[in-house]
Amino acid sequence: MANIAKKVSWSSRGDDRGERAPLLNGAEDGKHNSRQSSGGAMFHIGRLSAVDLEEDITHEEDIVRSRPKEIPHNEKLLSLKYESLDYDNSENQLFLEEERRMSYMGFRCLEIRRWVICGLIGFLTGLIACMIDIAVEELAGYKYSAVKQNIEQFTEFGGLSISLILWAVLNSAFVMVGAIPVAFFEPVAAGSGIPQIKCYLNGVKIPCVVRLKTLAIKVFGVICSVAGGLAVGKEGPMIHSGAVVAAGVSQGRSTSLKKDFKIFEYFRRDTEKRDFVSAGAAAGVSAAFGAPVGGVLFSLEEGASFWNQMLTWRIFFASMISSFTLNFFLSIYHGKPGELSSPGLINFGRFDSDSVQYNLYEIPLFIIMGALGGVLGALFNIINYWLTIFRIRYVHRPCLQVMEAMLVAAVTATVSFAMIYFSNDCQPLGQDNTEEYTLQLFCADGEYNSMATAFFNTPERSVRSLFHNPPGSYNPLTLGVFTLVYFVLAVWTYGLTVSAGVFIPSLLIGAAWGRLFGIFLSTITSSQSIWADPGKYALIGAAAQLGGIVRMTLSLTVIMVEATGNVTYGFPIMLVLMTAKIVGDYFIEGLYDIHIKLQSVPFLHWDAPPTSHWLTAREVMSSQVTCFNRVERVGRIVDVLSNTSTNHNGFPVVVHTTENDEPGKICGLILRSQLIVLLKHKVFVERASSRLSQRKLQLKDFRDAYPRFPPIQSIHVSQDERECMMDLTEFMNPTPYTVPQETSLPRVFKLFRALGLRHLVVVDDENRVVGLVTRKDLARYHLGKDGLEELQLAQT
């Protein structure tokens, strides 16, 4: 059987949209990989083809054969389709000349612009969050009002099946409208977006992840997903949305709209863009939870791979502006201008001083809850892991993905209706009741169905009810059944082809079993006053469940403290989150890391595998590196760049090689993108000497081409021009990072990871190039069950 080309992924349709030549035959970022793996030669996953190559195949048959019913998945692969970002500045002569010409005031002006950009990022992110919140509230309000009116009408006269059908149809319609753009036009907009942004900040180029089209589909999709009643939240998409806003604003132009505002041109490079994307992610957290400090810590803990002190203050500024903007416009929308009381999209409500007291002898109970959250979180991740593999293998067509999303929406409505219908948990409708969509159903007059409080509501309101409703608002059976059912729905929902987050579903599950835990404690103790408020156990349970799923510690502690408005539970929440992480990590990785791994992304963790000291740079590097002379023939440059079997992205520049093909001494490094710009502007030695060149090439020419550099196939080079020479001296980086070939893998890893490198040249004792290390060379090694394992490299 022939192999299969395509694996469902974040960029499965139109992977790079013409941004680069296709990767073939196991090519890596900057060289040809000549290593042999333990299992044989490196392999390539090709297109599905017939066994008999001479058989005539019609177009229709080819389409059918190219769409297999099952796509095999192997988690032991590392994808070659992901390129690296250039987080190390190329300090060539053009760059140094520009920096040296700039005065002290020039640098101060650049710093002021960075603050202005961060302010704009915060403002626009808060504005988008406000729009999402208002749209969700309005659409959900119309939906629940229509369904409630229908239920009340048919409860008295019979025919509640009509209400069920109405609820299921409305849910499916909303979800279908939100899923179609994601499935057919921008798959990278699916999910929360946090794994993709985490990869971007780690230095991996995820195609289309920070495009304007992705932002539009993300915002529209999350509105439809939440309004459609899925077990999802809008916080993850807010983080992704903030990152996209940051990537666009910081560049001063839109490549999608082909509009250049001619501002912020200095920041058109990956290093600067990365810092602003970190600010955008933090602003998204701040808008979602009303937690500016938590946003900064989230960006540090979960997102950014590189950090500095000034970046911290700018990110905090962006987070503050984002939270303020959201609150300001929401206060106007609610008719209370100036009352900035709503902390964020996720309003947990404030815990008063009486309900937040705890005793030291409750600490062991909190630790037990943390362990339980770790176990339940690990179970959530394991089930979702196998479910995601099933989707990769079988649910890979856009139409199937939309149908699955609609099915989940209909099942969610059906299960919710059944839970409410069969529940006999009736609670008195008090004067201080704040529930917006209360259902009486079969309860007596003056009472409401407690199960409906959890199911017949947006997830954010349900969390707030579990936190703040007085004791006795739920009976244990209601909470137990809700926890089990919503756990299954949330596991099934995460990974659908819709824009959705997992924060709120996790908090809702944890709040339910946490409140149940508090009720259980009150029943087994004689003193009711000690365990009087189950709301605090709902809070601890929510933190434990979320920590067990996403494995966040410090940032989540601060987010929970800021969102609830009280620091009293800072220590217990931190303790619970640490316990949940330790217990959960014993079974499986966090949810975001799992989905990064399932996409075969070459993600670099903080440190090299602990048992990798016996490996050296010579053993992990790729040999047979393609090098250029300082003055190189144009024809050879064009041939190398056009060679799709290697698709090099970085080339060491060496002193003129000798006749016996010995490796030359390194004198610089030049990138594919730089060479393409040079070829586009015909920067040839002969043209310069004959004064045919109108002006000297500047850094602006490279910035104007960033980030979508044209493919080499679009550049015409005549036969006469192929014989010309190109002097790379002025444009190459004359001081690339190098390591001796005997350097240990952990040391190579630390240098590569800490400096955000894309290429690391390996040299011998005489400074001659013997190899090149890229991200994929390091990411191939990881600690498995049987010790250090090496992943296969493939074009998946």
N, C-alpha and C positions, 0 to 999 in steps of 0.2 A: 504493500500500500504506500502511496505517496504521502509525504508529510503535509502538514497544514500550515498555511502562512500566518493566519490571523488569530490573535487572541484578544478577546474582549478586554478593553482597557480604557483608561482615561482619555486616550486619543485614538480610538479605534477607527474613526472615519476621517480620512484625509489627515493623516498624522501630523505632517508638518506644513501642509498647505503651500508647498513649493518653496519653503524656506531653505531647504538644503537638498543636496543630492541624496538618493536613497542609500541606506547602509546595506551592504551585501557581504556575503562570505565571511562573516565574523569580524568585520572591521570595528576598531575602537575609536575613541575620541581623537587620538593624535598619532596613530601608527598602525602598521599591520601586525597583527598578533600571530606569532609563529610558534607559540607554545603548543605542546601536546598535553592534553589532560590525561588523567589516569585511566579514563575509559576509552581513549583513542583520540583521534584528531578532532579539533573543534568543528562543530557541525553548523549547518545553516538550515533553518526551517523554511522550506520553499513553498510555492503555491501548490494547491491541490492540482494534480495533473493525471492524465490517463497513463496506464502502464505501457500501452502501445503508442509510442510517440508519432508513428506514421498514420495513425487512424484519423480520418477526417471527422472533425467535431464541429457541429453547428454552434452558432452564437448562443442559442437558447440552451443547448446541452451544456455548454461551457459555464453559463450562469448557474444552472442547477448544480453542476459538479463543484463549482467554486463556493457553494453555500452548504457546507456539511451540516448534518443534523447534530453532530457532536464535535466540539473542539477540545482536543486533549489538553490537559493542564499539568505542568510539572513545576512544582515550587522550587526545584533544585536548579532552576535556570536564572540567569541574570541577563536582562534584556540589553541589547546593543543599540536599540532605537533611541534611547535617552542620551542626549548630549549634556555636557557640563557647561556651566556658566563661568565667565571670566571674572572671578572675584579678586584677582591679583592685577593691579594696574600695570600696563605695559609702559615702562619708563624709557621710551625711545627718545630720540633727539627732539622730535616735534613736541612731545609731552614736556620734556625738561625745559625747552626754550619757552614754552607758554607759562610754565610755573615760575621760571626765573624772571620773566617780564612782569609778573603780577606783583603789585605793591602790597604793603601791609593792609592798606585800606581796601584793596581788591579782595583780599582774603576775608576781611571783616564783612564786606558786602555779600560774599558767598555764604558766609555763616548766617547772615540775616535772611537771605533767600531760603536757606534750609528751614529756618523757623517759620517763614511765611508759608512754605509748601506744607509743613506739618500742620499749620493752622487750617489751611485749605482742605487737607485730607480729613482732619477732624470734623470740620463743618459739613463737608459733603457726605461723609459717612453717617453723621448724625441725621442729616436730611433724608438719606435713603432709609435709615432705620425708622424714622418717623413715618415715611410713606408706607413702608411695609406694615408697621403696626396699625395705622389707620385703615389700610386696605383689608388686612386680616380681620380686624374688629368689625368692620362694616359688612364684609361678605359673610363671616361667621354669624354675625347678628341676624342677617336676613335669613340664612339657612336655618339656624336654630329656632328663630321665631316662626318660620313657616312650618317646620316639623312639629314644634310644640303646639301650635294652633291646630294642626291636623290631628295630633294625638289626643288633645283635649276634646276635639269634636267627635272622634270615633271611639273614645273610651266610653262615652255614654250610650252611643247608638250601635256600637259594634263595628267590626271591619278594620281592626288595627293593622292588618296586613297591608292596607293601603299606606299607612304611615311608614311601615318598614320599607316598602318599595320606594316611597318618596325619599326617605333618608338615604337609602343605598344609591339611588339614581343621582341625587345631588352630590353625594361624595364622589361617585365614579366620574361624574361630569367635570367637577373641579379638577380632580387628579388627572383625567385624560387631557384636559386643556394644558395643564402644567407639564405633563410628561412628554407630550409630542415634540415641543421644541428641543427638549433635552435629548431625547432619543434620536431624533432625525437631524438635528442641526449642530448641537454642541454637547457631546457626551461628557466633556470635562466639567460641565456645570452640574452634574449629578452629585448627590451626597452632600456632605457638609462642606467639602472643600478644604478642610483642615489638613488631611494627609498631603494634598497637592501643594498647599502653601508651605507646609513643613519641608517637603522635598525641595521646593524652590529656594527657600532660605538656606537649605543645606548645600545648595550649589548645583542642583539638577534642573535642567531645562525641561519643564513639562509643557508640551505644545499647547498653545491657546489658553493657558491657565490665567493670564492677566490681560485678556482681550476685552474690549468694550462689549462685544457681542456676548461673551461669557457672562459679563455683569448683568446685562439686560435679561438674559434667559434665567440667570440665577435668581434675580429679584422677582421676576414674574413667576418662576417655578415655585419658590418658597411660599409665596402668597397663596397659590393654588393648593399646595400640599397641606398647609396648615388649615386653610379654609375647608379643604376636602376631608378633614377629620382623621387623617393618618396619625399614627403614633410617632409624631416628629416634632421638632422644635425649629426655631428660626435663628438660633444663636450661632451655629456653625456657618451657615450661609452668610451671616453678617460679618464674620471674620474674613471669609473669602471675598465678600464684597468690598470691605475696607481695603484689602490688599490690592484688588484691581483698581480701585479709585487712586490709591497711592502710586501704583505703577503708571497710571495715565497722567495724573496731575504733575508728577515729578519730571516728566519728559517734555511738558509744554507743547504736546501735540497728540493727535490721534492718528495712528497709522491705519486704523480701520476706516475712519472717515476721510483719510487723506487730507487732513487739516493740520497745518503747522503754524503755531502762534508765535514762533521765533523767540520764545522765552525759555529760560532754564536749560539752555543748550549745554552748559557745562556738565550737567548731571546725566547726560545721555551715555551712560556706561553701566555695566552690571554692578559694579561696586556701590555706586551711589543709589542705584535703583533698589538694591537689596535692603539698604538701610530704611528707605522710605516704605518699602513693602512691610518691613517689621513694624513701622509706625501705623500703617494701615490695619494690620492684623490686631494690634493693641486697641486701636480706635474702635474696631468692630466689637471686641470684647466689652469695652467700656459702654458702647451703645446698647449692647444686648443685656448687660447685667447692671449697668450704672456703677461700674467698678473700675475707675481709672487706674488705681494702683494695681488691681488684679490684672488689668489689661497689659500693663508693662511687664509684670511677672509672667503672665502667660506667654507673651512674645519671647521672653528670655528662656523660660523653661521648656516650652513645647515647640517654639518656632525657630528663633534666630540661632544660627550657629556661630555668629561673630558679634562682638559687643564692645562698646566703650562707654565712658562716663557721659560724654556730651550727648550721645545717642539716647541714653536713658532719659535725660531731661527733655529732649525733643519729643520722644515717644510719649512721655507723661503729659506734655503739653497737648499733643494731638488727642490723647485720650480724654483730657479734661474738656477740650473744645467739643469733642464728639458727644460726650454726656450732656454738656450744657445745651448744645444745639437741639438734641432730641427732647430734653425736658422743656425747653422754651417753646418749641413749636407744638408739642403735645399739650402744654398748658393752654395755649391759644385755641387748639382744637377742642379742648374740653370746656372752653368758656371761662377759664380761670387764668388769664394772662398774668405772668409774674409769679405764680405759685409753682415753684420748681420742686414739687414734692415727689413726682414719679421717678424712681431711681434709674429705670431703663426699660427695655422691652419686657424683661422678665421681672415683674414687680412681686417680690416675695412678701412684701408687707413688713412692717417693723415689729420686732418682738419687744414687748414692754418689759420693764425691770422685774416684774413679779414672775413672769413666765420663763425667764432665762437663768434663773438660779439653779445651780447644781451643787452636789456634795461630792467630797473626795471619794467616798465609797462607791460612787457611781462610775468612777473611771474604769474599773474592770468591766463593767457592763458595756461601756462605750467601746472598749477594746474588743469585746466579744462581737459587738455589732460591726466593728470594722472587719473582723475576720469573716463574719457572715457575708458582708458586702463583697469581700475579696472572692469568696467562693461563688456567690451568685454572679458576680461580674465575670469571673473566669468561665462559668457555664454559659453566660450570654455570648462571650467571645468565641467559645468553641463551636456552639451551634451556628453562629453567624459565619464563622470561618467555612464550615462545610456547606452552608447554604450559598455562600459566595462562589465557592468552587463549582457547585451545581449550576449557578447562573452563568459562570464563565463557559461551562461545557455545553449547556443546552439553551439558555435564554440569551442568545447573542444577537438576534435580529431585532431591529428597532420596533417592528410591529409586535413581536412577542414581549418586548420589554414594556411597551405601553399597556398591553393586555394584562400583564402581570400586575402592574401598578393599579389598574382599574379593579382587578380581582381583589387585591388586598384592601382597597378602599371599600368595596362592597361587603367583603367579609367583616371588616372592622365595624361597619354600620350594623350589620346583621347580628354580630356577637354583642355589640353594645346594647342593641334593642332587646335581645334575649335576656341579657343580664338585668336590665331594668325591669323587664316584663315579669320575670320570675322572682324578683327580689321583694321581700315583704318587710324590708327595713324602712319603716316610716318614722319620721322625726317631726316633732312639733315645729310649726313655722312661727318662730319668735319675732318679736318686734325689731330686734337688731340683726335679723337675717340679711346678709348681703349678697346671697346667691342671685345671679341674674336670670338664669333659666331653670327655675324650679319646676319639677313635674309632680303633680299629685297622683296621677294614674289611678291605682286602686286604693290609695290611702284615704283615710277619713278627711273630712273637711278640717282645715287648719293644720294639715300635715303635708309633708312632701316626701318623695322617694329619695332616700339617701344615696342609693346606687347611682341615680341620675346625676347627682352632684359631681361624681367622679367621671362618668362616661359622657354625659350630655353637656359638654363644656369644652372650651379650648384647654389644652394641657397646662398652660400657665395658670389659669384660674383654678384648675383642679389641684395643683401643687399648693397654691395659696390657701385653698380650703382645708387641705390636710394639715397645713402648718398652724392655722389660726382658728379653725372651728372649735368650739368649746368641747370639753369631755362629754361623751355620750352621743356625739353627732353621728358616729358610725358604730355599728355592732361588729364584732370580730369576724363573723362569717362574711360580711360585705367586704371588708378589707382583705381577707384571705383570698376570696374568689377574684377580686379585682386585681390583686398582685399577680396571681397566676395567669389570668387571661391577658392582662396588659403586658406582662413579660413576654409571652408568646407573640403577641402582636408587634411589639417593639423589635424583637429579634428578626421577625419576618420582614418588617418594613425597612430596616436599615440595610442599604445596599440596592434598593430599588432605583430605577432610572428616574428619580425625581430629586429636586433640590430640597434637602432636609438635613436637620441636625439630630444628634443623639443626646444632647445635654438634658433637655427637658423630659423626654421619656425616661431617662435614667433616674432623674430626680423624682419623678412621679412614682416610679416603681419603689424606690427606696423610701420615699415618704409614706407610702402605703404600708409596707411591712414594718417600717420604723414605728409608726403609730400603733400598729398591731402589737409590736413588742412592748410598747408602753402600757397598753391596755392589759396585756398578759401580766406584766409586773404588778399592776395595781390589783389584780385578782388574787395573786399569791401572797400578798403582804397584808398585814392587819392595819397598817397605818396608811390611809388613803392620801394624806397630805404630801407624803414624800413623792409619790408618783402622780400628783394631781393633774399635771398638764402633759398629755400625750403629744402635744405639738413639738416639744423639744426633742422627743425621740423620733418624731417624723423628720425633723431637721437633721439629726445625727444619721438616721437611716438613709436619707437622701444623699448626704455627703459620702457615706460608705458605699452606696450602690454606684454612684458616679465615679468615685475613686477606683472601685473595683473594675470598672469597664475601661476608662481612659487612662488610669494610672497617673493622674496628676496629684501633686502634693501641695507645694508652697503656694502656687498661683491659685489653686482651687480654694485653699483655706481663705485667702484674702478676698476672693470673689464672693464666697459665701458670707463672710463677715460684712463686706461692703453692701451686699444685696439685702441682707437682713437688718442692717443698721445697728448692730450691737457687737462689741468686741468680746463680750463675756465668754462666748463659746469658741473663741479662737484656738485655745489650747486643746479642748476635746476634739474639735474638728480636725486639727492637725494630727492628733494622735490616731484618730479613726482613719484618716486618709493614708497615713504611713502603714498602718496595719493592713488596710485593704490592698495597698500596693504590694507589700511583702508577700501576703498570702496569695494574691492573684498571680504575681510573677512566678510563683512556684509551679503553677499549672500551665500558663500560656502568656503570651505577650499582651500588651494593651491593644485596644481595638484599632487605633490609628496605625500602629506599627504592623499589625496583621495585614491591613489593606495595602500598605506600602509594599510589604513583602509579596503579597499576592500579585501585584503588578510588576514584579521583577525589577524594581527600581534600584539602581546602584546607590543606595543611601549609606552614608558614612556616619556611624555612631560616634560618641565622644572619644572612645579609646579603641585601640586595636584588640583583637581577641587575646585573652590573657596567656594563651599557650603558643603564641606565634613568634617568640623570640628566636627560635632556631631558624626562621626564614630570613633571608637577606634580600637586598634590592636586586641582586643578580638573578635570584630565583623567581621573583614576582614581576620583574620588568618585561617588556616586550622588546625583542631584539629586531634586527633588520630595520632600523629606523630610517625613514626617508629624510635626508638632509639636503640643504641647499648651500651653494657657495655664496660668499658675500656678494659677488657679482655673478648673476646666473642668467642663462639663456631663457628668453621668454617662452620659447617653444617647450622647453622641459617643464617650466612652471605650469603651463596650460595642460600639458599631458598628465602631470601628477594630480592636479586639481580635478581633472576630468575622469580620472580612474575611479570608477564606482566600486571596484573590488576592494579598495582600501579606505577611501573617503577620509583621508587625513585631515585633521583640524589644527595641528601644531607641528612646526618643522624647525628643528635645530639648524642654525646657520653656522657653518664651520669654515675654518681656513681652508683654502683650496686643497681638495683631496688629491692624493698622489695617484700614480698610474696603477699601483698594485692593489687598489681598492681598500687600502687600510682606512680605518675610521679617522676623520679629521678632528682637529681640536676645536672645541666649541667656542664661538665668539658671539652668539646671540640666539634668539628664538623669535620666530615670526608666525602669525596666525593665518589661517585660511581667509578669514574675513578681511584682514589687511591686504593680503595679496590680491583678492578680488577687487578691492577699491583701487589698488595700484594699476591693475590691468584695465579697469574701467576708464581710468583717466590717462591711460597710455604713458605711464611714468617710465620711459625708456631712456637709457643713456644716450642713444643716438639723437633722440628728439631734443634732449636738453642741450647737447653740444651744438646742434644745428639751430637752436633757439626757436624750435617749433612750439615749445610749450609756452602757453600764454602766461601762466602764473605758477608759483610754487605751491605744491600740495600742502594743505593745512589740516590740523586736527578736525576742523569743522567738516571737512569732506568725509571723514570717517564717522563723525557723529550724525551727519545727515543720513548716512546709509544704515545706521543702527536703528532697531535691532534686526530688521529683515534685510539682511545682505542678499543681493541678487545671486542666483545660482550661476555657476561657471558657464553653463550652457547658454545663458542669455548674453554673454559677452563675446563679441566678434573680434577675432584676431586674425589678420590676413597672413598669408604665407610669408610675405616680406617681414612683417612684424615679428613673426616667430623666430627669425634670425637675429632680432635685436637683443640687447642685453639689459638687464634690470639690476640696478644697484640697491641692495637691501639695507645698506648701512644706516641710513637715516631713519628707517621705519621699523627695524627689528628692535627687540628688547635686548640691549647689550649685556644685561646683568640678570639672566634667568637663574632660578634656583637650581642647584645641582647637588647630588649626593654621590659619594663613592659607592662602588658596587658591593662593598662588604657591609654597608649600613644595614642594621637589623630592621625588620618589618615594623615593629612598634615605633621606632624612631622615624622611619619614613612616613608612617601613618600620622604621627603627631605633627610633623612639619607640614605635610600636605593638608591635613584637616584644620590646623590652627591658622594657616595663612590663606586658606581658601584657594588653593592652587588648582589649575586645570591640567598642567603638565609639569612633571618633575624629571629633569634630565639626569641620567645615570652616566657617570664618567669613570675612566680608569685612572691609574696613577699619573698619567701624562695629560690628563684633562681631555681625553678623546672620548667622543660619544660612543657608548656601547649599548645604550638602551633608553627607554622612556617609560615612566610610570604615570598612569592616569587613574582616574577614579575607579574604573571597573577593575583594574588590577588589584586594588586594595579591597573593594567591596566584595570580591569573589570569596574572600576568606571569612568564615564566621564559625562560632563555636556551636557545634551540634551535639547530639546525644552521645556520639562516639568520639568526642574530641574535636579537633580542628578539621573543618570540612571545606572543600573547594567547590564552588558552584560552577556549572557549565555556562559558557557564554553563547548566546544564540540570538538571532534576529526574530524576536517574538512580537 
